[in-house]
Amino acid sequence: MKLYHVTKPENVDPILKNGLLRCHGDYTSAFISLSERPDSWMQEGLVLLEVDIDGIGCMVKTWNNDPDEICVWGDISPERIKVVK
C-alpha cells in the first residue's frame, strides 16, 4: 500500500538517508502522519513523498478520512520512501 507524506525541501535529504523518524532534532511525535491522497496535505513549496507501508509491522490508525490522516506508530525506514516528481 502506498501512502503520502509532505515535507519542506530541506528535510528531503535527511529523510531519504534516515527515514521518517518520530524523534529528530527538537521535534518529537508519537506517530508519523501519512495520507491516502497525494493532494491532501500538499501546499506550494513542499515536497511530496510516497511511502510503502506494506508489511511495516507497526500499528496504523486511520481516521474517518476527515482529515485524510493515517497515523503510523513507528519509524519508517528510508528504503520505503521516494520523492514524487
Jmol script that loads the backbone (N, CA, C; Angstrom):
load data "model"
ATOM      1  N   MET A   1       0.841  -1.176   0.000  1.00  0.00           N
ATOM      2  CA  MET A   1       0.000   0.000   0.000  1.00  0.00           C
ATOM      3  C   MET A   1       0.891   1.245   0.000  1.00  0.00           C
ATOM      4  N   LYS A   2       0.573   2.177  -0.865  1.00  0.00           N
ATOM      5  CA  LYS A   2       1.330   3.425  -0.948  1.00  0.00           C
ATOM      6  C   LYS A   2       0.542   4.538  -0.262  1.00  0.00           C
ATOM      7  N   LEU A   3       1.224   5.283   0.590  1.00  0.00           N
ATOM      8  CA  LEU A   3       0.659   6.456   1.248  1.00  0.00           C
ATOM      9  C   LEU A   3       1.581   7.632   0.984  1.00  0.00           C
ATOM     10  N   TYR A   4       1.187   8.805   1.437  1.00  0.00           N
ATOM     11  CA  TYR A   4       1.926  10.027   1.104  1.00  0.00           C
ATOM     12  C   TYR A   4       2.223  10.862   2.350  1.00  0.00           C
ATOM     13  N   HIS A   5       3.334  11.585   2.255  1.00  0.00           N
ATOM     14  CA  HIS A   5       3.786  12.484   3.317  1.00  0.00           C
ATOM     15  C   HIS A   5       4.355  13.723   2.644  1.00  0.00           C
ATOM     16  N   VAL A   6       4.076  14.899   3.188  1.00  0.00           N
ATOM     17  CA  VAL A   6       4.665  16.120   2.647  1.00  0.00           C
ATOM     18  C   VAL A   6       5.662  16.694   3.647  1.00  0.00           C
ATOM     19  N   THR A   7       6.665  17.382   3.110  1.00  0.00           N
ATOM     20  CA  THR A   7       7.697  17.947   3.964  1.00  0.00           C
ATOM     21  C   THR A   7       8.337  19.141   3.266  1.00  0.00           C
ATOM     22  N   LYS A   8       9.098  19.895   4.028  1.00  0.00           N
ATOM     23  CA  LYS A   8       9.855  21.014   3.472  1.00  0.00           C
ATOM     24  C   LYS A   8      11.029  20.459   2.657  1.00  0.00           C
ATOM     25  N   PRO A   9      11.458  21.191   1.615  1.00  0.00           N
ATOM     26  CA  PRO A   9      12.568  20.710   0.781  1.00  0.00           C
ATOM     27  C   PRO A   9      13.835  20.390   1.569  1.00  0.00           C
ATOM     28  N   GLU A  10      14.142  21.164   2.593  1.00  0.00           N
ATOM     29  CA  GLU A  10      15.370  20.923   3.361  1.00  0.00           C
ATOM     30  C   GLU A  10      15.321  19.627   4.176  1.00  0.00           C
ATOM     31  N   ASN A  11      14.147  19.032   4.325  1.00  0.00           N
ATOM     32  CA  ASN A  11      14.024  17.769   5.065  1.00  0.00           C
ATOM     33  C   ASN A  11      14.195  16.540   4.182  1.00  0.00           C
ATOM     34  N   VAL A  12      14.157  16.723   2.869  1.00  0.00           N
ATOM     35  CA  VAL A  12      14.155  15.581   1.953  1.00  0.00           C
ATOM     36  C   VAL A  12      15.421  14.739   2.075  1.00  0.00           C
ATOM     37  N   ASP A  13      16.599  15.326   1.991  1.00  0.00           N
ATOM     38  CA  ASP A  13      17.838  14.540   2.064  1.00  0.00           C
ATOM     39  C   ASP A  13      17.959  13.770   3.372  1.00  0.00           C
ATOM     40  N   PRO A  14      17.719  14.397   4.546  1.00  0.00           N
ATOM     41  CA  PRO A  14      17.774  13.615   5.788  1.00  0.00           C
ATOM     42  C   PRO A  14      16.740  12.485   5.838  1.00  0.00           C
ATOM     43  N   ILE A  15      15.543  12.715   5.283  1.00  0.00           N
ATOM     44  CA  ILE A  15      14.526  11.667   5.278  1.00  0.00           C
ATOM     45  C   ILE A  15      14.955  10.514   4.377  1.00  0.00           C
ATOM     46  N   LEU A  16      15.497  10.823   3.200  1.00  0.00           N
ATOM     47  CA  LEU A  16      15.939   9.761   2.297  1.00  0.00           C
ATOM     48  C   LEU A  16      17.137   9.000   2.862  1.00  0.00           C
ATOM     49  N   LYS A  17      17.903   9.635   3.734  1.00  0.00           N
ATOM     50  CA  LYS A  17      19.053   8.981   4.363  1.00  0.00           C
ATOM     51  C   LYS A  17      18.643   8.185   5.606  1.00  0.00           C
ATOM     52  N   ASN A  18      17.802   8.782   6.465  1.00  0.00           N
ATOM     53  CA  ASN A  18      17.479   8.200   7.772  1.00  0.00           C
ATOM     54  C   ASN A  18      16.066   7.655   7.905  1.00  0.00           C
ATOM     55  N   GLY A  19      15.193   8.001   6.975  1.00  0.00           N
ATOM     56  CA  GLY A  19      13.799   7.590   7.064  1.00  0.00           C
ATOM     57  C   GLY A  19      12.947   8.650   7.742  1.00  0.00           C
ATOM     58  N   LEU A  20      11.674   8.357   7.870  1.00  0.00           N
ATOM     59  CA  LEU A  20      10.761   9.229   8.623  1.00  0.00           C
ATOM     60  C   LEU A  20      10.828   8.793  10.076  1.00  0.00           C
ATOM     61  N   LEU A  21      11.270   9.692  10.929  1.00  0.00           N
ATOM     62  CA  LEU A  21      11.514   9.376  12.333  1.00  0.00           C
ATOM     63  C   LEU A  21      10.572  10.161  13.225  1.00  0.00           C
ATOM     64  N   ARG A  22      10.057   9.513  14.254  1.00  0.00           N
ATOM     65  CA  ARG A  22       9.171  10.201  15.200  1.00  0.00           C
ATOM     66  C   ARG A  22       9.934  11.186  16.077  1.00  0.00           C
ATOM     67  N   CYS A  23      11.195  10.958  16.278  1.00  0.00           N
ATOM     68  CA  CYS A  23      12.014  11.854  17.101  1.00  0.00           C
ATOM     69  C   CYS A  23      13.243  12.264  16.299  1.00  0.00           C
ATOM     70  N   HIS A  24      13.352  13.567  16.013  1.00  0.00           N
ATOM     71  CA  HIS A  24      14.514  14.069  15.288  1.00  0.00           C
ATOM     72  C   HIS A  24      14.714  15.532  15.636  1.00  0.00           C
ATOM     73  N   GLY A  25      15.949  15.882  15.932  1.00  0.00           N
ATOM     74  CA  GLY A  25      16.247  17.266  16.329  1.00  0.00           C
ATOM     75  C   GLY A  25      15.439  17.661  17.546  1.00  0.00           C
ATOM     76  N   ASP A  26      14.792  18.802  17.483  1.00  0.00           N
ATOM     77  CA  ASP A  26      13.958  19.276  18.590  1.00  0.00           C
ATOM     78  C   ASP A  26      12.525  18.774  18.484  1.00  0.00           C
ATOM     79  N   TYR A  27      12.216  17.975  17.474  1.00  0.00           N
ATOM     80  CA  TYR A  27      10.852  17.540  17.205  1.00  0.00           C
ATOM     81  C   TYR A  27      10.627  16.115  17.693  1.00  0.00           C
ATOM     82  N   THR A  28       9.572  15.903  18.474  1.00  0.00           N
ATOM     83  CA  THR A  28       9.194  14.583  18.951  1.00  0.00           C
ATOM     84  C   THR A  28       7.704  14.392  18.743  1.00  0.00           C
ATOM     85  N   SER A  29       7.324  13.255  18.203  1.00  0.00           N
ATOM     86  CA  SER A  29       5.922  12.948  17.970  1.00  0.00           C
ATOM     87  C   SER A  29       5.670  11.486  18.310  1.00  0.00           C
ATOM     88  N   ALA A  30       4.438  11.155  18.655  1.00  0.00           N
ATOM     89  CA  ALA A  30       4.075   9.768  18.945  1.00  0.00           C
ATOM     90  C   ALA A  30       3.893   8.968  17.664  1.00  0.00           C
ATOM     91  N   PHE A  31       3.636   9.659  16.552  1.00  0.00           N
ATOM     92  CA  PHE A  31       3.369   8.954  15.307  1.00  0.00           C
ATOM     93  C   PHE A  31       3.790   9.798  14.116  1.00  0.00           C
ATOM     94  N   ILE A  32       3.797   9.162  12.945  1.00  0.00           N
ATOM     95  CA  ILE A  32       4.068   9.832  11.676  1.00  0.00           C
ATOM     96  C   ILE A  32       2.754   9.919  10.923  1.00  0.00           C
ATOM     97  N   SER A  33       2.428  11.095  10.426  1.00  0.00           N
ATOM     98  CA  SER A  33       1.179  11.306   9.698  1.00  0.00           C
ATOM     99  C   SER A  33       1.387  11.074   8.210  1.00  0.00           C
ATOM    100  N   LEU A  34       0.533  10.239   7.651  1.00  0.00           N
ATOM    101  CA  LEU A  34       0.527   9.969   6.225  1.00  0.00           C
ATOM    102  C   LEU A  34      -0.892  10.180   5.704  1.00  0.00           C
ATOM    103  N   SER A  35      -1.063  10.173   4.401  1.00  0.00           N
ATOM    104  CA  SER A  35      -2.394  10.311   3.821  1.00  0.00           C
ATOM    105  C   SER A  35      -2.564   9.358   2.648  1.00  0.00           C
ATOM    106  N   GLU A  36      -3.813   9.050   2.331  1.00  0.00           N
ATOM    107  CA  GLU A  36      -4.100   8.175   1.190  1.00  0.00           C
ATOM    108  C   GLU A  36      -4.041   8.930  -0.127  1.00  0.00           C
ATOM    109  N   ARG A  37      -4.366  10.198  -0.087  1.00  0.00           N
ATOM    110  CA  ARG A  37      -4.409  11.003  -1.311  1.00  0.00           C
ATOM    111  C   ARG A  37      -3.175  11.902  -1.384  1.00  0.00           C
ATOM    112  N   PRO A  38      -2.494  11.944  -2.521  1.00  0.00           N
ATOM    113  CA  PRO A  38      -1.277  12.750  -2.632  1.00  0.00           C
ATOM    114  C   PRO A  38      -1.512  14.248  -2.495  1.00  0.00           C
ATOM    115  N   ASP A  39      -2.732  14.710  -2.718  1.00  0.00           N
ATOM    116  CA  ASP A  39      -3.007  16.142  -2.638  1.00  0.00           C
ATOM    117  C   ASP A  39      -3.568  16.594  -1.289  1.00  0.00           C
ATOM    118  N   SER A  40      -3.747  15.665  -0.348  1.00  0.00           N
ATOM    119  CA  SER A  40      -4.403  16.000   0.921  1.00  0.00           C
ATOM    120  C   SER A  40      -3.709  17.109   1.702  1.00  0.00           C
ATOM    121  N   TRP A  41      -2.406  17.036   1.806  1.00  0.00           N
ATOM    122  CA  TRP A  41      -1.658  17.974   2.641  1.00  0.00           C
ATOM    123  C   TRP A  41      -0.702  18.833   1.814  1.00  0.00           C
ATOM    124  N   MET A  42      -0.736  18.654   0.516  1.00  0.00           N
ATOM    125  CA  MET A  42       0.218  19.337  -0.354  1.00  0.00           C
ATOM    126  C   MET A  42      -0.052  20.839  -0.407  1.00  0.00           C
ATOM    127  N   GLN A  43       1.018  21.601  -0.295  1.00  0.00           N
ATOM    128  CA  GLN A  43       0.968  23.054  -0.418  1.00  0.00           C
ATOM    129  C   GLN A  43       2.161  23.478  -1.266  1.00  0.00           C
ATOM    130  N   GLU A  44       2.063  24.644  -1.864  1.00  0.00           N
ATOM    131  CA  GLU A  44       3.158  25.165  -2.669  1.00  0.00           C
ATOM    132  C   GLU A  44       4.429  25.257  -1.829  1.00  0.00           C
ATOM    133  N   GLY A  45       5.525  24.828  -2.411  1.00  0.00           N
ATOM    134  CA  GLY A  45       6.818  24.882  -1.733  1.00  0.00           C
ATOM    135  C   GLY A  45       7.168  23.630  -0.957  1.00  0.00           C
ATOM    136  N   LEU A  46       6.236  22.686  -0.826  1.00  0.00           N
ATOM    137  CA  LEU A  46       6.512  21.443  -0.117  1.00  0.00           C
ATOM    138  C   LEU A  46       6.837  20.338  -1.114  1.00  0.00           C
ATOM    139  N   VAL A  47       7.430  19.250  -0.598  1.00  0.00           N
ATOM    140  CA  VAL A  47       7.808  18.102  -1.419  1.00  0.00           C
ATOM    141  C   VAL A  47       6.919  16.926  -1.016  1.00  0.00           C
ATOM    142  N   LEU A  48       6.430  16.211  -2.030  1.00  0.00           N
ATOM    143  CA  LEU A  48       5.578  15.053  -1.798  1.00  0.00           C
ATOM    144  C   LEU A  48       6.421  13.784  -1.796  1.00  0.00           C
ATOM    145  N   LEU A  49       6.244  12.975  -0.762  1.00  0.00           N
ATOM    146  CA  LEU A  49       6.939  11.697  -0.635  1.00  0.00           C
ATOM    147  C   LEU A  49       5.926  10.566  -0.713  1.00  0.00           C
ATOM    148  N   GLU A  50       6.287   9.498  -1.406  1.00  0.00           N
ATOM    149  CA  GLU A  50       5.467   8.292  -1.448  1.00  0.00           C
ATOM    150  C   GLU A  50       6.089   7.290  -0.483  1.00  0.00           C
ATOM    151  N   VAL A  51       5.254   6.662   0.344  1.00  0.00           N
ATOM    152  CA  VAL A  51       5.731   5.749   1.378  1.00  0.00           C
ATOM    153  C   VAL A  51       5.049   4.394   1.206  1.00  0.00           C
ATOM    154  N   ASP A  52       5.837   3.335   1.110  1.00  0.00           N
ATOM    155  CA  ASP A  52       5.314   1.976   1.009  1.00  0.00           C
ATOM    156  C   ASP A  52       5.167   1.426   2.421  1.00  0.00           C
ATOM    157  N   ILE A  53       3.932   1.162   2.850  1.00  0.00           N
ATOM    158  CA  ILE A  53       3.737   0.658   4.211  1.00  0.00           C
ATOM    159  C   ILE A  53       3.409  -0.830   4.254  1.00  0.00           C
ATOM    160  N   ASP A  54       3.479  -1.525   3.117  1.00  0.00           N
ATOM    161  CA  ASP A  54       3.211  -2.968   3.113  1.00  0.00           C
ATOM    162  C   ASP A  54       4.136  -3.685   4.083  1.00  0.00           C
ATOM    163  N   GLY A  55       3.549  -4.453   4.990  1.00  0.00           N
ATOM    164  CA  GLY A  55       4.323  -5.251   5.934  1.00  0.00           C
ATOM    165  C   GLY A  55       5.134  -4.448   6.916  1.00  0.00           C
ATOM    166  N   ILE A  56       4.736  -3.221   7.189  1.00  0.00           N
ATOM    167  CA  ILE A  56       5.542  -2.331   8.024  1.00  0.00           C
ATOM    168  C   ILE A  56       5.649  -2.819   9.474  1.00  0.00           C
ATOM    169  N   GLY A  57       4.683  -3.591   9.944  1.00  0.00           N
ATOM    170  CA  GLY A  57       4.792  -4.199  11.258  1.00  0.00           C
ATOM    171  C   GLY A  57       4.631  -3.248  12.424  1.00  0.00           C
ATOM    172  N   CYS A  58       3.912  -2.160  12.235  1.00  0.00           N
ATOM    173  CA  CYS A  58       3.600  -1.279  13.360  1.00  0.00           C
ATOM    174  C   CYS A  58       2.140  -0.868  13.226  1.00  0.00           C
ATOM    175  N   MET A  59       1.591  -0.415  14.315  1.00  0.00           N
ATOM    176  CA  MET A  59       0.180  -0.087  14.314  1.00  0.00           C
ATOM    177  C   MET A  59      -0.115   1.107  13.407  1.00  0.00           C
ATOM    178  N   VAL A  60      -1.137   0.957  12.601  1.00  0.00           N
ATOM    179  CA  VAL A  60      -1.579   2.041  11.721  1.00  0.00           C
ATOM    180  C   VAL A  60      -3.016   2.365  12.081  1.00  0.00           C
ATOM    181  N   LYS A  61      -3.290   3.617  12.379  1.00  0.00           N
ATOM    182  CA  LYS A  61      -4.646   4.067  12.732  1.00  0.00           C
ATOM    183  C   LYS A  61      -5.150   4.986  11.643  1.00  0.00           C
ATOM    184  N   THR A  62      -6.309   4.663  11.079  1.00  0.00           N
ATOM    185  CA  THR A  62      -6.929   5.503  10.068  1.00  0.00           C
ATOM    186  C   THR A  62      -8.082   6.256  10.704  1.00  0.00           C
ATOM    187  N   TRP A  63      -8.087   7.562  10.539  1.00  0.00           N
ATOM    188  CA  TRP A  63      -9.210   8.375  11.000  1.00  0.00           C
ATOM    189  C   TRP A  63     -10.289   8.309   9.935  1.00  0.00           C
ATOM    190  N   ASN A  64     -11.384   8.945  10.129  1.00  0.00           N
ATOM    191  CA  ASN A  64     -12.534   8.868   9.227  1.00  0.00           C
ATOM    192  C   ASN A  64     -12.363   9.689   7.963  1.00  0.00           C
ATOM    193  N   ASN A  65     -11.163   9.741   7.426  1.00  0.00           N
ATOM    194  CA  ASN A  65     -10.852  10.500   6.210  1.00  0.00           C
ATOM    195  C   ASN A  65     -11.226  11.966   6.321  1.00  0.00           C
ATOM    196  N   ASP A  66     -11.373  12.470   7.510  1.00  0.00           N
ATOM    197  CA  ASP A  66     -11.666  13.885   7.709  1.00  0.00           C
ATOM    198  C   ASP A  66     -10.910  14.360   8.936  1.00  0.00           C
ATOM    199  N   PRO A  67      -9.659  14.709   8.849  1.00  0.00           N
ATOM    200  CA  PRO A  67      -8.887  14.821   7.612  1.00  0.00           C
ATOM    201  C   PRO A  67      -8.377  13.458   7.157  1.00  0.00           C
ATOM    202  N   ASP A  68      -7.854  13.409   5.968  1.00  0.00           N
ATOM    203  CA  ASP A  68      -7.259  12.198   5.418  1.00  0.00           C
ATOM    204  C   ASP A  68      -5.918  12.001   6.119  1.00  0.00           C
ATOM    205  N   GLU A  69      -5.958  11.361   7.285  1.00  0.00           N
ATOM    206  CA  GLU A  69      -4.743  11.182   8.077  1.00  0.00           C
ATOM    207  C   GLU A  69      -4.656   9.744   8.546  1.00  0.00           C
ATOM    208  N   ILE A  70      -3.517   9.138   8.275  1.00  0.00           N
ATOM    209  CA  ILE A  70      -3.228   7.789   8.732  1.00  0.00           C
ATOM    210  C   ILE A  70      -1.994   7.896   9.614  1.00  0.00           C
ATOM    211  N   CYS A  71      -2.128   7.442  10.840  1.00  0.00           N
ATOM    212  CA  CYS A  71      -1.054   7.586  11.827  1.00  0.00           C
ATOM    213  C   CYS A  71      -0.290   6.274  11.948  1.00  0.00           C
ATOM    214  N   VAL A  72       1.023   6.349  11.806  1.00  0.00           N
ATOM    215  CA  VAL A  72       1.895   5.183  11.921  1.00  0.00           C
ATOM    216  C   VAL A  72       2.714   5.334  13.196  1.00  0.00           C
ATOM    217  N   TRP A  73       2.541   4.401  14.128  1.00  0.00           N
ATOM    218  CA  TRP A  73       3.275   4.426  15.380  1.00  0.00           C
ATOM    219  C   TRP A  73       4.553   3.623  15.212  1.00  0.00           C
ATOM    220  N   GLY A  74       5.529   4.257  14.627  1.00  0.00           N
ATOM    221  CA  GLY A  74       6.810   3.621  14.387  1.00  0.00           C
ATOM    222  C   GLY A  74       7.565   4.412  13.346  1.00  0.00           C
ATOM    223  N   ASP A  75       8.873   4.304  13.376  1.00  0.00           N
ATOM    224  CA  ASP A  75       9.697   4.964  12.367  1.00  0.00           C
ATOM    225  C   ASP A  75       9.558   4.224  11.039  1.00  0.00           C
ATOM    226  N   ILE A  76       9.797   4.922   9.949  1.00  0.00           N
ATOM    227  CA  ILE A  76       9.688   4.338   8.614  1.00  0.00           C
ATOM    228  C   ILE A  76      11.057   4.417   7.946  1.00  0.00           C
ATOM    229  N   SER A  77      11.585   3.266   7.556  1.00  0.00           N
ATOM    230  CA  SER A  77      12.942   3.208   7.008  1.00  0.00           C
ATOM    231  C   SER A  77      13.020   3.889   5.641  1.00  0.00           C
ATOM    232  N   PRO A  78      14.203   4.401   5.280  1.00  0.00           N
ATOM    233  CA  PRO A  78      14.365   5.139   4.037  1.00  0.00           C
ATOM    234  C   PRO A  78      14.113   4.313   2.779  1.00  0.00           C
ATOM    235  N   GLU A  79      14.279   2.996   2.848  1.00  0.00           N
ATOM    236  CA  GLU A  79      14.043   2.148   1.679  1.00  0.00           C
ATOM    237  C   GLU A  79      12.585   2.197   1.220  1.00  0.00           C
ATOM    238  N   ARG A  80      11.689   2.604   2.100  1.00  0.00           N
ATOM    239  CA  ARG A  80      10.258   2.630   1.823  1.00  0.00           C
ATOM    240  C   ARG A  80       9.800   3.971   1.252  1.00  0.00           C
ATOM    241  N   ILE A  81      10.708   4.918   1.095  1.00  0.00           N
ATOM    242  CA  ILE A  81      10.331   6.304   0.764  1.00  0.00           C
ATOM    243  C   ILE A  81      10.947   6.738  -0.559  1.00  0.00           C
ATOM    244  N   LYS A  82      10.149   7.399  -1.369  1.00  0.00           N
ATOM    245  CA  LYS A  82      10.697   8.002  -2.581  1.00  0.00           C
ATOM    246  C   LYS A  82       9.993   9.324  -2.842  1.00  0.00           C
ATOM    247  N   VAL A  83      10.702  10.214  -3.503  1.00  0.00           N
ATOM    248  CA  VAL A  83      10.170  11.528  -3.848  1.00  0.00           C
ATOM    249  C   VAL A  83       9.269  11.385  -5.069  1.00  0.00           C
ATOM    250  N   VAL A  84       8.098  11.996  -5.012  1.00  0.00           N
ATOM    251  CA  VAL A  84       7.187  12.023  -6.156  1.00  0.00           C
ATOM    252  C   VAL A  84       7.525  13.244  -6.980  1.00  0.00           C
ATOM    253  N   LYS A  85       7.841  13.041  -8.246  1.00  0.00           N
ATOM    254  CA  LYS A  85       8.212  14.155  -9.127  1.00  0.00           C
ATOM    255  C   LYS A  85       6.988  14.795  -9.726  1.00  0.00           C
TER     256      LYS A  85
END
end "model"
wireframe off; spacefill off
backbone 0.3
color backbone group
